[in-house]
Amino acid sequence: MANKDFISQYNKMSGYLWLVIAGLSFLAITYKIATEGAQTWLAYYVVPVMALLMYGTKKWMMKRMQRHLEEMAQQKKEEKV
């Protein structure tokens, strides 16, 4: 049971990590554009977009896995009856 709790906590923390990466990279790129100009730094906005995509993928996969585990538990319960 403790292993399941660890994995659940890990999944939550890694999801939030992607949000932090997106936020910090967005702020850093925006600062660089304001100080040095957009010509060089504009393309780097791909980084926060990719981080947000990773966050969305992580959340989607976590929900998908939870539904799968619930379905497996239901099937196991039905087999016992």
PDB file as gemmi writes it, atoms N, CA and C in Angstrom:
CRYST1    1.000    1.000    1.000  90.00  90.00  90.00 P 1                      
ATOM      1  N   MET A   1       0.818  -1.192   0.000  1.00  0.00           N  
ATOM      2  CA  MET A   1       0.000   0.000   0.000  1.00  0.00           C  
ATOM      3  C   MET A   1       0.865   1.260   0.000  1.00  0.00           C  
ATOM      4  N   ALA A   2       1.972   1.216   0.707  1.00  0.00           N  
ATOM      5  CA  ALA A   2       2.846   2.382   0.770  1.00  0.00           C  
ATOM      6  C   ALA A   2       3.445   2.682  -0.598  1.00  0.00           C  
ATOM      7  N   ASN A   3       3.708   1.634  -1.369  1.00  0.00           N  
ATOM      8  CA  ASN A   3       4.261   1.834  -2.712  1.00  0.00           C  
ATOM      9  C   ASN A   3       3.263   2.575  -3.601  1.00  0.00           C  
ATOM     10  N   LYS A   4       1.976   2.247  -3.462  1.00  0.00           N  
ATOM     11  CA  LYS A   4       0.937   2.922  -4.243  1.00  0.00           C  
ATOM     12  C   LYS A   4       0.875   4.396  -3.864  1.00  0.00           C  
ATOM     13  N   ASP A   5       0.982   4.703  -2.585  1.00  0.00           N  
ATOM     14  CA  ASP A   5       0.965   6.095  -2.143  1.00  0.00           C  
ATOM     15  C   ASP A   5       2.159   6.855  -2.692  1.00  0.00           C  
ATOM     16  N   PHE A   6       3.325   6.211  -2.716  1.00  0.00           N  
ATOM     17  CA  PHE A   6       4.526   6.856  -3.241  1.00  0.00           C  
ATOM     18  C   PHE A   6       4.358   7.168  -4.722  1.00  0.00           C  
ATOM     19  N   ILE A   7       3.831   6.223  -5.460  1.00  0.00           N  
ATOM     20  CA  ILE A   7       3.640   6.421  -6.900  1.00  0.00           C  
ATOM     21  C   ILE A   7       2.621   7.523  -7.148  1.00  0.00           C  
ATOM     22  N   SER A   8       1.565   7.557  -6.360  1.00  0.00           N  
ATOM     23  CA  SER A   8       0.552   8.602  -6.497  1.00  0.00           C  
ATOM     24  C   SER A   8       1.155   9.980  -6.223  1.00  0.00           C  
ATOM     25  N   GLN A   9       1.944  10.077  -5.171  1.00  0.00           N  
ATOM     26  CA  GLN A   9       2.604  11.347  -4.847  1.00  0.00           C  
ATOM     27  C   GLN A   9       3.596  11.741  -5.943  1.00  0.00           C  
ATOM     28  N   TYR A  10       4.335  10.778  -6.439  1.00  0.00           N  
ATOM     29  CA  TYR A  10       5.298  11.036  -7.513  1.00  0.00           C  
ATOM     30  C   TYR A  10       4.596  11.565  -8.756  1.00  0.00           C  
ATOM     31  N   ASN A  11       3.475  10.943  -9.110  1.00  0.00           N  
ATOM     32  CA  ASN A  11       2.735  11.383 -10.293  1.00  0.00           C  
ATOM     33  C   ASN A  11       2.222  12.808 -10.142  1.00  0.00           C  
ATOM     34  N   LYS A  12       1.728  13.156  -8.957  1.00  0.00           N  
ATOM     35  CA  LYS A  12       1.254  14.511  -8.716  1.00  0.00           C  
ATOM     36  C   LYS A  12       2.404  15.506  -8.791  1.00  0.00           C  
ATOM     37  N   MET A  13       3.514  15.179  -8.153  1.00  0.00           N  
ATOM     38  CA  MET A  13       4.656  16.096  -8.134  1.00  0.00           C  
ATOM     39  C   MET A  13       5.247  16.277  -9.537  1.00  0.00           C  
ATOM     40  N   SER A  14       5.332  15.207 -10.297  1.00  0.00           N  
ATOM     41  CA  SER A  14       5.897  15.345 -11.643  1.00  0.00           C  
ATOM     42  C   SER A  14       4.959  16.142 -12.552  1.00  0.00           C  
ATOM     43  N   GLY A  15       3.669  16.045 -12.317  1.00  0.00           N  
ATOM     44  CA  GLY A  15       2.726  16.866 -13.072  1.00  0.00           C  
ATOM     45  C   GLY A  15       2.921  18.342 -12.765  1.00  0.00           C  
ATOM     46  N   TYR A  16       3.039  18.669 -11.478  1.00  0.00           N  
ATOM     47  CA  TYR A  16       3.252  20.063 -11.087  1.00  0.00           C  
ATOM     48  C   TYR A  16       4.616  20.573 -11.534  1.00  0.00           C  
ATOM     49  N   LEU A  17       5.586  19.675 -11.641  1.00  0.00           N  
ATOM     50  CA  LEU A  17       6.903  20.073 -12.119  1.00  0.00           C  
ATOM     51  C   LEU A  17       6.802  20.654 -13.529  1.00  0.00           C  
ATOM     52  N   TRP A  18       5.984  20.038 -14.372  1.00  0.00           N  
ATOM     53  CA  TRP A  18       5.811  20.556 -15.736  1.00  0.00           C  
ATOM     54  C   TRP A  18       5.179  21.937 -15.737  1.00  0.00           C  
ATOM     55  N   LEU A  19       4.265  22.184 -14.796  1.00  0.00           N  
ATOM     56  CA  LEU A  19       3.681  23.519 -14.694  1.00  0.00           C  
ATOM     57  C   LEU A  19       4.716  24.551 -14.259  1.00  0.00           C  
ATOM     58  N   VAL A  20       5.575  24.172 -13.318  1.00  0.00           N  
ATOM     59  CA  VAL A  20       6.630  25.070 -12.860  1.00  0.00           C  
ATOM     60  C   VAL A  20       7.599  25.373 -13.999  1.00  0.00           C  
ATOM     61  N   ILE A  21       7.973  24.338 -14.737  1.00  0.00           N  
ATOM     62  CA  ILE A  21       8.881  24.538 -15.877  1.00  0.00           C  
ATOM     63  C   ILE A  21       8.240  25.481 -16.894  1.00  0.00           C  
ATOM     64  N   ALA A  22       6.961  25.290 -17.168  1.00  0.00           N  
ATOM     65  CA  ALA A  22       6.269  26.158 -18.134  1.00  0.00           C  
ATOM     66  C   ALA A  22       6.248  27.602 -17.649  1.00  0.00           C  
ATOM     67  N   GLY A  23       5.917  27.787 -16.391  1.00  0.00           N  
ATOM     68  CA  GLY A  23       5.830  29.142 -15.850  1.00  0.00           C  
ATOM     69  C   GLY A  23       7.170  29.850 -15.811  1.00  0.00           C  
ATOM     70  N   LEU A  24       8.175  29.171 -15.298  1.00  0.00           N  
ATOM     71  CA  LEU A  24       9.500  29.795 -15.185  1.00  0.00           C  
ATOM     72  C   LEU A  24      10.114  30.069 -16.558  1.00  0.00           C  
ATOM     73  N   SER A  25       9.965  29.131 -17.460  1.00  0.00           N  
ATOM     74  CA  SER A  25      10.532  29.358 -18.795  1.00  0.00           C  
ATOM     75  C   SER A  25       9.799  30.491 -19.510  1.00  0.00           C  
ATOM     76  N   PHE A  26       8.486  30.582 -19.327  1.00  0.00           N  
ATOM     77  CA  PHE A  26       7.735  31.681 -19.924  1.00  0.00           C  
ATOM     78  C   PHE A  26       8.214  33.025 -19.386  1.00  0.00           C  
ATOM     79  N   LEU A  27       8.387  33.102 -18.072  1.00  0.00           N  
ATOM     80  CA  LEU A  27       8.870  34.346 -17.472  1.00  0.00           C  
ATOM     81  C   LEU A  27      10.280  34.692 -17.942  1.00  0.00           C  
ATOM     82  N   ALA A  28      11.159  33.717 -17.985  1.00  0.00           N  
ATOM     83  CA  ALA A  28      12.533  33.965 -18.412  1.00  0.00           C  
ATOM     84  C   ALA A  28      12.592  34.421 -19.870  1.00  0.00           C  
ATOM     85  N   ILE A  29      11.828  33.770 -20.733  1.00  0.00           N  
ATOM     86  CA  ILE A  29      11.824  34.139 -22.147  1.00  0.00           C  
ATOM     87  C   ILE A  29      11.230  35.530 -22.338  1.00  0.00           C  
ATOM     88  N   THR A  30      10.164  35.819 -21.612  1.00  0.00           N  
ATOM     89  CA  THR A  30       9.553  37.144 -21.707  1.00  0.00           C  
ATOM     90  C   THR A  30      10.533  38.226 -21.252  1.00  0.00           C  
ATOM     91  N   TYR A  31      11.261  37.964 -20.176  1.00  0.00           N  
ATOM     92  CA  TYR A  31      12.269  38.914 -19.705  1.00  0.00           C  
ATOM     93  C   TYR A  31      13.359  39.125 -20.759  1.00  0.00           C  
ATOM     94  N   LYS A  32      13.834  38.030 -21.335  1.00  0.00           N  
ATOM     95  CA  LYS A  32      14.877  38.138 -22.361  1.00  0.00           C  
ATOM     96  C   LYS A  32      14.386  38.913 -23.584  1.00  0.00           C  
ATOM     97  N   ILE A  33      13.146  38.715 -23.958  1.00  0.00           N  
ATOM     98  CA  ILE A  33      12.584  39.458 -25.093  1.00  0.00           C  
ATOM     99  C   ILE A  33      12.509  40.944 -24.757  1.00  0.00           C  
ATOM    100  N   ALA A  34      12.115  41.261 -23.530  1.00  0.00           N  
ATOM    101  CA  ALA A  34      12.002  42.659 -23.130  1.00  0.00           C  
ATOM    102  C   ALA A  34      13.366  43.343 -23.082  1.00  0.00           C  
ATOM    103  N   THR A  35      14.402  42.607 -22.700  1.00  0.00           N  
ATOM    104  CA  THR A  35      15.719  43.223 -22.555  1.00  0.00           C  
ATOM    105  C   THR A  35      16.573  43.141 -23.817  1.00  0.00           C  
ATOM    106  N   GLU A  36      16.456  42.050 -24.564  1.00  0.00           N  
ATOM    107  CA  GLU A  36      17.352  41.850 -25.707  1.00  0.00           C  
ATOM    108  C   GLU A  36      16.669  41.893 -27.065  1.00  0.00           C  
ATOM    109  N   GLY A  37      15.361  41.796 -27.086  1.00  0.00           N  
ATOM    110  CA  GLY A  37      14.635  41.823 -28.352  1.00  0.00           C  
ATOM    111  C   GLY A  37      14.086  40.454 -28.720  1.00  0.00           C  
ATOM    112  N   ALA A  38      13.056  40.477 -29.536  1.00  0.00           N  
ATOM    113  CA  ALA A  38      12.318  39.253 -29.854  1.00  0.00           C  
ATOM    114  C   ALA A  38      12.966  38.416 -30.949  1.00  0.00           C  
ATOM    115  N   GLN A  39      13.861  38.997 -31.690  1.00  0.00           N  
ATOM    116  CA  GLN A  39      14.393  38.294 -32.850  1.00  0.00           C  
ATOM    117  C   GLN A  39      15.045  36.961 -32.477  1.00  0.00           C  
ATOM    118  N   THR A  40      15.801  36.942 -31.418  1.00  0.00           N  
ATOM    119  CA  THR A  40      16.494  35.715 -31.010  1.00  0.00           C  
ATOM    120  C   THR A  40      15.617  34.829 -30.130  1.00  0.00           C  
ATOM    121  N   TRP A  41      14.850  35.424 -29.240  1.00  0.00           N  
ATOM    122  CA  TRP A  41      14.202  34.674 -28.172  1.00  0.00           C  
ATOM    123  C   TRP A  41      12.778  34.226 -28.470  1.00  0.00           C  
ATOM    124  N   LEU A  42      12.165  34.718 -29.504  1.00  0.00           N  
ATOM    125  CA  LEU A  42      10.766  34.389 -29.774  1.00  0.00           C  
ATOM    126  C   LEU A  42      10.555  32.888 -30.003  1.00  0.00           C  
ATOM    127  N   ALA A  43      11.480  32.257 -30.650  1.00  0.00           N  
ATOM    128  CA  ALA A  43      11.347  30.818 -30.942  1.00  0.00           C  
ATOM    129  C   ALA A  43      11.376  29.965 -29.675  1.00  0.00           C  
ATOM    130  N   TYR A  44      11.923  30.486 -28.597  1.00  0.00           N  
ATOM    131  CA  TYR A  44      12.020  29.721 -27.358  1.00  0.00           C  
ATOM    132  C   TYR A  44      10.683  29.565 -26.643  1.00  0.00           C  
ATOM    133  N   TYR A  45       9.657  30.244 -27.101  1.00  0.00           N  
ATOM    134  CA  TYR A  45       8.332  30.036 -26.512  1.00  0.00           C  
ATOM    135  C   TYR A  45       7.818  28.615 -26.761  1.00  0.00           C  
ATOM    136  N   VAL A  46       8.516  27.863 -27.572  1.00  0.00           N  
ATOM    137  CA  VAL A  46       8.168  26.460 -27.777  1.00  0.00           C  
ATOM    138  C   VAL A  46       8.341  25.671 -26.466  1.00  0.00           C  
ATOM    139  N   VAL A  47       9.299  26.071 -25.658  1.00  0.00           N  
ATOM    140  CA  VAL A  47       9.586  25.346 -24.406  1.00  0.00           C  
ATOM    141  C   VAL A  47       8.391  25.370 -23.452  1.00  0.00           C  
ATOM    142  N   PRO A  48       7.812  26.527 -23.110  1.00  0.00           N  
ATOM    143  CA  PRO A  48       6.648  26.473 -22.226  1.00  0.00           C  
ATOM    144  C   PRO A  48       5.437  25.776 -22.852  1.00  0.00           C  
ATOM    145  N   VAL A  49       5.294  25.886 -24.155  1.00  0.00           N  
ATOM    146  CA  VAL A  49       4.188  25.190 -24.819  1.00  0.00           C  
ATOM    147  C   VAL A  49       4.367  23.678 -24.687  1.00  0.00           C  
ATOM    148  N   MET A  50       5.582  23.214 -24.895  1.00  0.00           N  
ATOM    149  CA  MET A  50       5.854  21.774 -24.759  1.00  0.00           C  
ATOM    150  C   MET A  50       5.659  21.317 -23.313  1.00  0.00           C  
ATOM    151  N   ALA A  51       6.051  22.137 -22.355  1.00  0.00           N  
ATOM    152  CA  ALA A  51       5.868  21.783 -20.949  1.00  0.00           C  
ATOM    153  C   ALA A  51       4.379  21.688 -20.613  1.00  0.00           C  
ATOM    154  N   LEU A  52       3.575  22.592 -21.145  1.00  0.00           N  
ATOM    155  CA  LEU A  52       2.135  22.510 -20.920  1.00  0.00           C  
ATOM    156  C   LEU A  52       1.531  21.278 -21.587  1.00  0.00           C  
ATOM    157  N   LEU A  53       2.025  20.933 -22.756  1.00  0.00           N  
ATOM    158  CA  LEU A  53       1.566  19.692 -23.403  1.00  0.00           C  
ATOM    159  C   LEU A  53       1.936  18.468 -22.573  1.00  0.00           C  
ATOM    160  N   MET A  54       3.122  18.482 -21.994  1.00  0.00           N  
ATOM    161  CA  MET A  54       3.531  17.365 -21.139  1.00  0.00           C  
ATOM    162  C   MET A  54       2.651  17.279 -19.893  1.00  0.00           C  
ATOM    163  N   TYR A  55       2.322  18.426 -19.315  1.00  0.00           N  
ATOM    164  CA  TYR A  55       1.426  18.440 -18.151  1.00  0.00           C  
ATOM    165  C   TYR A  55       0.061  17.860 -18.523  1.00  0.00           C  
ATOM    166  N   GLY A  56      -0.483  18.297 -19.647  1.00  0.00           N  
ATOM    167  CA  GLY A  56      -1.778  17.780 -20.082  1.00  0.00           C  
ATOM    168  C   GLY A  56      -1.742  16.286 -20.353  1.00  0.00           C  
ATOM    169  N   THR A  57      -0.673  15.827 -20.968  1.00  0.00           N  
ATOM    170  CA  THR A  57      -0.519  14.400 -21.233  1.00  0.00           C  
ATOM    171  C   THR A  57      -0.421  13.619 -19.932  1.00  0.00           C  
ATOM    172  N   LYS A  58       0.323  14.151 -18.982  1.00  0.00           N  
ATOM    173  CA  LYS A  58       0.485  13.484 -17.682  1.00  0.00           C  
ATOM    174  C   LYS A  58      -0.864  13.362 -16.972  1.00  0.00           C  
ATOM    175  N   LYS A  59      -1.641  14.446 -16.947  1.00  0.00           N  
ATOM    176  CA  LYS A  59      -2.953  14.407 -16.295  1.00  0.00           C  
ATOM    177  C   LYS A  59      -3.882  13.415 -17.001  1.00  0.00           C  
ATOM    178  N   TRP A  60      -3.869  13.429 -18.330  1.00  0.00           N  
ATOM    179  CA  TRP A  60      -4.730  12.530 -19.089  1.00  0.00           C  
ATOM    180  C   TRP A  60      -4.375  11.075 -18.810  1.00  0.00           C  
ATOM    181  N   MET A  61      -3.084  10.773 -18.796  1.00  0.00           N  
ATOM    182  CA  MET A  61      -2.652   9.400 -18.553  1.00  0.00           C  
ATOM    183  C   MET A  61      -2.961   8.956 -17.116  1.00  0.00           C  
ATOM    184  N   MET A  62      -2.854   9.867 -16.158  1.00  0.00           N  
ATOM    185  CA  MET A  62      -3.177   9.520 -14.772  1.00  0.00           C  
ATOM    186  C   MET A  62      -4.660   9.175 -14.642  1.00  0.00           C  
ATOM    187  N   LYS A  63      -5.525   9.962 -15.279  1.00  0.00           N  
ATOM    188  CA  LYS A  63      -6.963   9.674 -15.246  1.00  0.00           C  
ATOM    189  C   LYS A  63      -7.268   8.362 -15.954  1.00  0.00           C  
ATOM    190  N   ARG A  64      -6.608   8.141 -17.065  1.00  0.00           N  
ATOM    191  CA  ARG A  64      -6.816   6.908 -17.827  1.00  0.00           C  
ATOM    192  C   ARG A  64      -6.414   5.687 -17.006  1.00  0.00           C  
ATOM    193  N   MET A  65      -5.268   5.779 -16.326  1.00  0.00           N  
ATOM    194  CA  MET A  65      -4.805   4.662 -15.503  1.00  0.00           C  
ATOM    195  C   MET A  65      -5.747   4.425 -14.326  1.00  0.00           C  
ATOM    196  N   GLN A  66      -6.248   5.488 -13.723  1.00  0.00           N  
ATOM    197  CA  GLN A  66      -7.177   5.342 -12.600  1.00  0.00           C  
ATOM    198  C   GLN A  66      -8.445   4.624 -13.040  1.00  0.00           C  
ATOM    199  N   ARG A  67      -8.982   5.005 -14.199  1.00  0.00           N  
ATOM    200  CA  ARG A  67     -10.177   4.320 -14.715  1.00  0.00           C  
ATOM    201  C   ARG A  67      -9.886   2.854 -15.003  1.00  0.00           C  
ATOM    202  N   HIS A  68      -8.718   2.575 -15.547  1.00  0.00           N  
ATOM    203  CA  HIS A  68      -8.341   1.197 -15.854  1.00  0.00           C  
ATOM    204  C   HIS A  68      -8.246   0.373 -14.572  1.00  0.00           C  
ATOM    205  N   LEU A  69      -7.630   0.930 -13.535  1.00  0.00           N  
ATOM    206  CA  LEU A  69      -7.522   0.210 -12.271  1.00  0.00           C  
ATOM    207  C   LEU A  69      -8.887  -0.043 -11.650  1.00  0.00           C  
ATOM    208  N   GLU A  70      -9.792   0.933 -11.764  1.00  0.00           N  
ATOM    209  CA  GLU A  70     -11.146   0.749 -11.249  1.00  0.00           C  
ATOM    210  C   GLU A  70     -11.879  -0.346 -12.017  1.00  0.00           C  
ATOM    211  N   GLU A  71     -11.707  -0.379 -13.328  1.00  0.00           N  
ATOM    212  CA  GLU A  71     -12.333  -1.430 -14.139  1.00  0.00           C  
ATOM    213  C   GLU A  71     -11.785  -2.799 -13.773  1.00  0.00           C  
ATOM    214  N   MET A  72     -10.481  -2.899 -13.568  1.00  0.00           N  
ATOM    215  CA  MET A  72      -9.882  -4.186 -13.185  1.00  0.00           C  
ATOM    216  C   MET A  72     -10.392  -4.639 -11.823  1.00  0.00           C  
ATOM    217  N   ALA A  73     -10.528  -3.713 -10.879  1.00  0.00           N  
ATOM    218  CA  ALA A  73     -11.051  -4.066  -9.559  1.00  0.00           C  
ATOM    219  C   ALA A  73     -12.498  -4.526  -9.656  1.00  0.00           C  
ATOM    220  N   GLN A  74     -13.277  -3.872 -10.508  1.00  0.00           N  
ATOM    221  CA  GLN A  74     -14.671  -4.266 -10.703  1.00  0.00           C  
ATOM    222  C   GLN A  74     -14.754  -5.661 -11.322  1.00  0.00           C  
ATOM    223  N   GLN A  75     -13.917  -5.952 -12.312  1.00  0.00           N  
ATOM    224  CA  GLN A  75     -13.916  -7.275 -12.929  1.00  0.00           C  
ATOM    225  C   GLN A  75     -13.523  -8.351 -11.920  1.00  0.00           C  
ATOM    226  N   LYS A  76     -12.542  -8.054 -11.090  1.00  0.00           N  
ATOM    227  CA  LYS A  76     -12.093  -9.010 -10.092  1.00  0.00           C  
ATOM    228  C   LYS A  76     -13.204  -9.263  -9.073  1.00  0.00           C  
ATOM    229  N   LYS A  77     -13.922  -8.210  -8.733  1.00  0.00           N  
ATOM    230  CA  LYS A  77     -15.038  -8.321  -7.787  1.00  0.00           C  
ATOM    231  C   LYS A  77     -16.154  -9.181  -8.384  1.00  0.00           C  
ATOM    232  N   GLU A  78     -16.430  -9.000  -9.678  1.00  0.00           N  
ATOM    233  CA  GLU A  78     -17.475  -9.761 -10.358  1.00  0.00           C  
ATOM    234  C   GLU A  78     -17.108 -11.230 -10.498  1.00  0.00           C  
ATOM    235  N   GLU A  79     -15.805 -11.507 -10.660  1.00  0.00           N  
ATOM    236  CA  GLU A  79     -15.350 -12.902 -10.780  1.00  0.00           C  
ATOM    237  C   GLU A  79     -15.534 -13.655  -9.473  1.00  0.00           C  
ATOM    238  N   LYS A  80     -15.370 -12.987  -8.368  1.00  0.00           N  
ATOM    239  CA  LYS A  80     -15.528 -13.622  -7.056  1.00  0.00           C  
ATOM    240  C   LYS A  80     -16.977 -13.956  -6.758  1.00  0.00           C  
ATOM    241  N   VAL A  81     -17.903 -13.211  -7.330  1.00  0.00           N  
ATOM    242  CA  VAL A  81     -19.324 -13.410  -7.064  1.00  0.00           C  
ATOM    243  C   VAL A  81     -19.873 -14.504  -7.885  1.00  0.00           C  
TER     244      VAL A  81                                                      
END                                                                             
